Amino acid sequence: LNDSRKVEIYVEVQQKISSVASTEQIIQATEQCFENLDHKVTENCLEDFCTAIKKEGNFLKHVDNFKFLDSAGNEYTDVITNMSNIKMKFYVYRLYEDFPEDEMVQHEEEELSAATHWMLPSKGFENLWESLIYDSNIKEGLLNYTQSGLYFADCGVDDKLITWNRVVLLHGPPGTGKTSLCRALAHKLAIRLSDRFKESSLLEVNSHSLFSKWFSESGKLVMKMFQKVEGLASDPHHFVCLLIDEVESLTAARSSASAGTEPSDAIRVVNAVLTQLDRLKRYNNVLILTTSNVTGKIDCAFVDRADIRFFIGFPSAEAVYSILRTCILELCRARVMKMPQEILAFTPSGIHDMEEQDLVASQKLWEISQECAGMSGRALRKLPFLAHAQSIQSNQPTTLNKYFLALSNAVKIMQKEVSQLSQT
């Protein structure tokens, strides 16, 4: 990028828990390192910065990690040769290392776990956003959606004239990363909004705990759970993400209940959920994330309340290639495998017409990726482990060629197992 256009780069700086430096001091130190490179003519300024900053002992006393990201929150990979072309946005954050806690509600003489409460950003979700690979620009779309919601609220747009409910619905087949994307989004927003909110939380609803064996009690339990959310949201400096996984379990279509195929208590649950969602609209610091594997069973009134509805399907061969490439790079980093040849990142013009000898590894991975048609992201992430367990079984680093053979064999075994399961 040698022209005069400004390149926007998002710099996320993870501050050490033990650091006493202020956010402003961390940002100033980072900017100073960039300014020290301004006078140099280099092939890639970002690479030079990474090299230089690793020698800054005082800076590293306060920082565990830093990332250069694009607008979608993915690693920035383009070459930057002129530092004056860069416009940087800094986000300094610390990770919560504590385990999540249960949010309890009182029921009769016992307490039930209504939700799992994570303080954000959480060590358990670090790098999750970057690991999720999709064919569409869904990740950038989710970030833009949140930004627009906050902007409209800040501008005082009348939500009775222009409606946004702060409800997101991700739907598609199992294993495609819907729940992981919700968790990663909450984590990413906690970082991106750290200058706006002092605290951030993710409450993951335990839907099955909210159904009572006592007639009509489930609706009351749902209301008590939402009261927990309101309690957190009442602090305007606290950003709250509510995740309802498999939302159809709480919002089953009321037409089925009316027809007698669902218990009548299900109607009370749906009514309670819809009422509470409407109550949460008054809080500008709440985002509701929901997932579903079977959208046809969701009540239409809930679907209508979702501002955006993203379908997440099985990854294409291009996305499979990118997923498997990240797995192989991780195995090389962990010295499970040797990689004498570079495996190129996928580009629209890249993999299909490879013929050069030094691109054999990329070609082979592309062939394996095409064999993985119909596999979910969850299944793909298992393949590298299964390949080792099924075909290599060695405590010594293996070669890339041997690993490719094992990976191709693991694909065939998994596809055979899926076929057998579908016939039983």
Secondary structure, DSSP 4 states (H G I P E B T S, - for coil): --SSPPEEEEEEEEE-TT----HHHHHHHHHHHHHTTTT---S-HHHHHHHHHTT-HHHHTTEEEEEEE-TTSSBP-S----GGGEEEEEEEE--B-SPPEEEEEEETTEEEEEEEEEEESBGGGTTHHHH---SSSHHHHHHHHHHHHHHHHHTT--TTTS----EEEEE-STTSSHHHHHHHHHHHHHHHTTTT-SEEEEEEE-GGGG--SSTTHHHHHHHHHHHHHHHHHTSTTEEEEEEETTGGGTSB-HHHHHTTSS-THHHHHHHHHHHHHHHHTT-TTEEEEEEES-GGGB-HHHHHH-SEEEE--PPPHHHHHHHHHHHHHHHHHTTSB---S--PPP-TTTSTT--SGGGHHHHHHHHHHHHTTT--HHHHHHHHHHHIIIII--SSPBPHHHHHHHHHHHHHHHHHHHHHHHH-
